Amino acid sequence: MPQEKTTGLVYIITENSPQLQLFVDYLQTQTGCKINTYTPDAVLPPTIAGKLLILIDSDHIDADTLPNWQEKLPDALAKAPLAAFNIRDMDHALESLSCAQLKGIFYRNESLEVFCKGIHALLDNELWMSRELMARLILFYRKYQSNAFRPACGLTNREMEIISLLSAGSSNQQIAEKLFLSEHTVKSHLYNIFRKINVHNRIQALNWIHQNLGPILPNIETARSLQRHR
């Protein structure tokens, strides 16, 4: 249903086309937001009031030129959430995310209804990405954190996986099942982990994890859960 009042301001960065005005009219009617369009080489108004979202058409600002375009934004717009639309596929999404600080991704085949929901979420400072994409990002984050922390304590990637499951409360048997290992192998890994972090049992290990890793420890179950429910 259309909104009764304007709930925010949206800048769409794209080239003019016969379909653009129809797109803008639909978004304004369904979201209640004021929609302004600008070409990629236009200078955006630096003064704003209220909520603002900048939507970038990836057909006209590609991943390679996106960082330079973003750097030219006026200071008053630097903190406004950015989202890209007309994204082709997962690889294109990951490439765009690696080049700019995007808060939202809209694929080319996204329905207009979903597009409107995403606009409201982004204006409320939420992220807007598919579960599959979020799962890929979580897995990437997990790998990055593992590689960043592992040299400091001497833990292997496998040992970091076991620590992650240990912190989630998994038993030796559950760890073995999730990582396709034998319980004997899990016990051997735990022995090596305890030795490396200088603890003597699971309780001490959990305390060590809480004190030294805390919330930065990636949860591999979260990523797998997201993939299962996509």
Backbone torsions as a table, in degrees:
resi	resn	phi	psi	omega
1	MET	NA	143.6	177.8
2	PRO	-63.6	149.3	177.2
3	GLN	-79.0	149.6	-178.2
4	GLU	-81.3	-20.8	-179.0
5	LYS	-145.2	160.5	-180.0
6	THR	-66.4	130.8	-178.6
7	THR	-110.1	0.4	-179.5
8	GLY	171.9	178.2	-180.0
9	LEU	-120.5	134.1	-179.4
10	VAL	-123.7	126.0	171.6
11	TYR	-99.1	124.0	174.6
12	ILE	-105.7	122.3	-179.0
13	ILE	-101.2	108.2	-176.7
14	THR	-162.1	175.2	174.4
15	GLU	-89.9	150.6	178.0
16	ASN	-66.8	142.0	178.3
17	SER	-154.5	162.8	179.8
18	PRO	-61.1	-28.7	-178.0
19	GLN	-84.0	-15.2	-172.4
20	LEU	-61.6	-45.0	-177.2
21	GLN	-64.8	-35.8	176.4
22	LEU	-63.5	-41.8	178.4
23	PHE	-62.0	-46.6	-178.9
24	VAL	-64.1	-44.3	-179.7
25	ASP	-60.8	-41.5	179.9
26	TYR	-64.2	-47.4	-178.5
27	LEU	-62.3	-41.5	179.8
28	GLN	-63.3	-41.6	-178.5
29	THR	-67.7	-42.9	-173.2
30	GLN	-83.5	-27.8	-177.4
31	THR	-101.8	-22.3	-174.2
32	GLY	77.7	4.4	179.8
33	CYS	-87.5	153.4	171.2
34	LYS	-84.7	128.3	-176.7
35	ILE	-112.6	123.4	174.1
36	ASN	-115.4	139.5	178.9
37	THR	-113.0	144.2	179.4
38	TYR	-141.4	146.7	174.6
39	THR	-77.1	159.5	-177.0
40	PRO	-58.3	-27.4	-178.2
41	ASP	-95.2	4.8	-179.7
42	ALA	-76.3	153.0	174.5
43	VAL	-90.5	119.7	-176.7
44	LEU	-76.8	144.0	177.5
45	PRO	-57.3	127.7	-174.9
46	PRO	-80.3	-18.6	-176.5
47	THR	-103.6	125.7	-179.1
48	ILE	-134.9	160.5	175.3
49	ALA	-135.3	136.2	179.2
50	GLY	81.8	-160.0	-176.7
51	LYS	-78.4	140.9	179.2
52	LEU	-137.9	138.7	174.3
53	LEU	-129.1	136.1	176.9
54	ILE	-110.2	118.7	178.4
55	LEU	-104.6	124.5	-175.6
56	ILE	-108.6	125.3	177.8
57	ASP	-79.6	111.3	-176.3
58	SER	-70.3	-10.9	174.0
59	ASP	-72.9	-19.9	-175.8
60	HIS	-120.0	-15.6	170.0
61	ILE	-129.6	100.3	-175.4
62	ASP	-81.7	175.0	-174.8
63	ALA	-60.9	-33.4	-178.0
64	ASP	-69.2	-36.4	-176.6
65	THR	-95.0	-9.2	-177.4
66	LEU	-59.9	-44.4	179.5
67	PRO	-59.4	-42.2	179.6
68	ASN	-65.7	-38.9	178.2
69	TRP	-63.7	-42.4	-178.2
70	GLN	-65.2	-37.4	-178.9
71	GLU	-64.8	-24.6	-177.5
72	LYS	-86.4	-1.5	179.5
73	LEU	-64.0	141.5	173.8
74	PRO	-59.3	151.7	-178.2
75	ASP	-56.4	-34.2	-178.1
76	ALA	-66.2	-18.0	-179.3
77	LEU	-105.0	-2.0	-172.2
78	ALA	-60.8	-31.4	-176.8
79	LYS	-96.1	-0.4	178.8
80	ALA	-69.1	138.1	178.8
81	PRO	-64.4	139.6	177.6
82	LEU	-110.8	141.3	174.5
83	ALA	-139.3	150.5	179.4
84	ALA	-113.4	140.4	175.3
85	PHE	-125.9	171.6	-170.7
86	ASN	63.4	32.6	175.0
87	ILE	-75.2	133.1	-171.6
88	ARG	-74.3	-49.6	-173.9
89	ASP	-160.0	-173.2	-177.4
90	MET	-59.1	-46.2	-179.3
91	ASP	-61.1	-41.0	178.1
92	HIS	-64.2	-38.8	178.4
93	ALA	-63.3	-47.6	-179.4
94	LEU	-63.9	-38.1	177.7
95	GLU	-63.2	-43.4	-179.9
96	SER	-66.5	-40.5	179.9
97	LEU	-66.1	-29.8	-179.9
98	SER	-75.5	-17.1	-176.2
99	CYS	-100.1	-23.8	-175.6
100	ALA	-146.0	160.5	-180.0
101	GLN	-86.5	76.7	-178.0
102	LEU	-88.3	139.6	176.8
103	LYS	-99.0	-13.2	-177.5
104	GLY	-147.7	150.5	177.8
105	ILE	-132.5	125.3	175.4
106	PHE	-118.9	121.3	179.8
107	TYR	-76.0	161.7	-176.5
108	ARG	-59.7	-34.4	-176.9
109	ASN	-93.5	15.5	-179.3
110	GLU	-64.6	138.4	177.3
111	SER	-73.4	154.4	179.7
112	LEU	-65.0	-32.0	177.9
113	GLU	-63.3	-45.3	178.1
114	VAL	-65.5	-38.3	178.6
115	PHE	-57.8	-44.3	-179.7
116	CYS	-66.4	-41.2	177.4
117	LYS	-60.9	-41.6	179.8
118	GLY	-64.1	-37.7	178.5
119	ILE	-60.4	-46.7	179.9
120	HIS	-64.6	-39.5	179.0
121	ALA	-62.8	-44.5	-178.7
122	LEU	-67.0	-37.2	176.7
123	LEU	-65.9	-23.9	176.3
124	ASP	-92.4	18.3	176.2
125	ASN	66.3	28.3	174.1
126	GLU	-98.8	163.0	172.4
127	LEU	-85.7	152.0	177.0
128	TRP	-135.3	96.6	179.7
129	MET	-147.3	156.6	179.4
130	SER	-68.3	157.7	177.9
131	ARG	-61.5	-38.9	-179.9
132	GLU	-61.7	-43.3	179.7
133	LEU	-66.6	-42.1	178.0
134	MET	-61.6	-38.6	178.7
135	ALA	-63.1	-41.8	178.4
136	ARG	-63.0	-39.9	179.9
137	LEU	-67.4	-38.2	178.3
138	ILE	-64.6	-42.6	178.5
139	LEU	-63.5	-39.4	177.6
140	PHE	-64.8	-43.1	179.1
141	TYR	-61.6	-43.1	179.1
142	ARG	-60.0	-46.0	-179.3
143	LYS	-64.5	-40.9	179.9
144	TYR	-63.2	-46.8	-179.1
145	GLN	-64.3	-40.0	179.1
146	SER	-61.5	-47.1	-178.0
147	ASN	-68.2	-32.2	-179.1
148	ALA	-73.4	-36.3	-175.5
149	PHE	-88.9	-32.4	-170.9
150	ARG	-55.7	-43.4	-178.7
151	PRO	-61.6	-28.0	-176.0
152	ALA	-73.5	-30.0	-176.3
153	CYS	-117.7	-2.8	176.9
154	GLY	79.1	14.8	179.9
155	LEU	-84.3	143.3	176.8
156	THR	-82.4	169.2	176.6
157	ASN	-58.6	-41.9	179.6
158	ARG	-63.6	-41.2	179.0
159	GLU	-66.1	-33.7	175.3
160	MET	-67.1	-36.1	175.4
161	GLU	-62.2	-44.3	-179.1
162	ILE	-66.1	-39.8	176.9
163	ILE	-61.5	-41.0	179.5
164	SER	-60.3	-45.2	179.7
165	LEU	-70.6	-35.3	177.5
166	LEU	-62.3	-42.8	-179.4
167	SER	-67.1	-23.7	178.6
168	ALA	-84.5	-0.4	176.7
169	GLY	91.5	13.3	-179.2
170	SER	-72.6	141.7	174.9
171	SER	-78.8	171.7	177.2
172	ASN	-58.5	-41.8	-179.6
173	GLN	-64.6	-42.8	179.4
174	GLN	-65.6	-39.1	176.6
175	ILE	-62.5	-43.5	179.5
176	ALA	-59.9	-43.5	-178.9
177	GLU	-67.1	-41.7	-176.8
178	LYS	-71.5	-29.9	-178.0
179	LEU	-105.0	5.2	178.2
180	PHE	57.7	47.5	178.0
181	LEU	-121.5	167.2	171.9
182	SER	-83.9	157.4	178.1
183	GLU	-63.1	-34.3	178.0
184	HIS	-60.8	-41.8	179.2
185	THR	-65.7	-40.3	178.5
186	VAL	-61.4	-44.0	178.8
187	LYS	-61.4	-38.3	178.1
188	SER	-64.4	-42.5	177.7
189	HIS	-62.9	-43.1	-179.6
190	LEU	-63.3	-39.0	177.5
191	TYR	-59.4	-45.2	-179.6
192	ASN	-66.8	-39.3	178.6
193	ILE	-62.9	-48.1	-179.6
194	PHE	-57.9	-39.8	-179.2
195	ARG	-66.5	-41.6	-176.7
196	LYS	-69.7	-34.8	-178.1
197	ILE	-99.0	4.6	172.8
198	ASN	62.8	50.7	172.9
199	VAL	-127.9	171.1	-174.1
200	HIS	-120.6	-10.3	-179.9
201	ASN	-156.0	177.6	-176.1
202	ARG	-64.7	-39.3	-178.8
203	ILE	-62.5	-44.0	177.6
204	GLN	-65.4	-36.6	178.8
205	ALA	-64.7	-42.2	179.5
206	LEU	-64.6	-39.1	176.3
207	ASN	-63.6	-41.0	178.6
208	TRP	-62.9	-43.8	179.1
209	ILE	-59.9	-46.0	-178.8
210	HIS	-62.3	-40.5	-176.5
211	GLN	-76.3	-34.4	-172.0
212	ASN	-103.4	-25.8	-179.5
213	LEU	-113.6	-46.0	177.4
214	GLY	55.1	-137.2	-174.7
215	PRO	-71.6	-11.7	-178.6
216	ILE	-79.2	-10.4	-178.9
217	LEU	-69.2	117.7	-179.0
218	PRO	-64.7	142.0	179.9
219	ASN	-104.0	105.2	-175.9
220	ILE	-68.3	-23.5	177.8
221	GLU	-67.8	-34.3	179.0
222	THR	-60.7	-46.9	-179.4
223	ALA	-63.4	-42.7	-179.2
224	ARG	-66.7	-36.3	179.0
225	SER	-64.0	-42.8	178.5
226	LEU	-60.5	-41.0	-179.8
227	GLN	-66.2	-36.9	-179.0
228	ARG	-68.7	-30.9	-173.6
229	HIS	-101.0	10.5	178.2
230	ARG	-66.9	NA	NA
